[in-house]
Amino acid sequence: MPHAGVSGHKLYYELHGNHEGPPLLLIMGAGGSCRGWQSLQVPAFSEQHPVLIYDHRGVSESDDPGGPFTTADLADDAAGLLDALEIERAHVLGAFMGGMVAQELALRHPGRVARLILAGTFARPDAKRRVLLEHWRDLAHSGASVEVLMRERMLWTLDDATFEQTDLVDAMRSFLLRDGAPLSLDMFARQYDACLQHDCADRLHEIRQSTLIVCGRHDRLTPPTFHRELADEIPEARLVTIGYGGHLVMVESAEHWNRTVLQFLAES
């Protein structure tokens, strides 16, 4: 399995496709591993771009250096991965916590980011999101089972209509439980703490990359208003709202979501 040394710890990564040009770096959200990109996004994106996926510190095969961390620390991890792989610049796509990391990467290492895509994320948690993230963190600290955590998250991440598609929901549950959780309950909690501390709201105007912001119309975890705020504050940003889908719109409307991203990248 390929690993890259980053600031004294190793990150698991995969590089797909052999095209020329900057790769597309996909940054996963909280509670997931890079295998979450493999079935729907990697095949579509790697037809046109090299695609780099990786696991955050403490996830799956990536080392856990221990202790608390911030989204800025995770952004430095991503920049370190690009350094280790001798990649000068990459298009960067981040979802939820990955979108927070992508914001910090664009702010802290602007020369490393070609185009920026933010999905299902926020610049700063509001009061309701803080209560929810604290609840999930406390569930993890209490030793709740992975299935309980998964059910809690699905209530906030899937569109109501998707729950009627029991075959899809069952397939997602089986995928998430197949190999067990990719991270410990303690790491779940530390990721949620990083999301709680994330705050780029007053610095968004410093992001200079062309930016695409994509959201599902029925996203309850990070509602469209959060995405509008991002689009209003980032100077070179545009907002695309996909009519069907919640927070996991990249799964629920995968073809539309993938096509939107590829069209944006084709403009560069």
Buried (B, 14 or more C-beta within 10 A) or exposed (E): EEBBEBEEBBBBBBBBBEBEBBBBBBBBBBBBBBBBBBEBBBBBBBEBBBBBBBBBBBBBBBBBBEEEBBBBBBBBBBBBBBBBBEBEBBBBBBBBBBBBBBBBBBBBBEEBBBBBBBBBBBBBBEEEBEEBBBEBBEBBEEEBEBEEBBEBBBEBBBBEEBEEBEEBBEEBBEEBEEEEBBBEBEBBBBBBBBBBBBBBBEBBEEBBBBBBBBBBBBBBBBBBEBBBBBBEBBEEBEBBBBEBBBBBBBBBBBEBBBEBBBEBBEEE
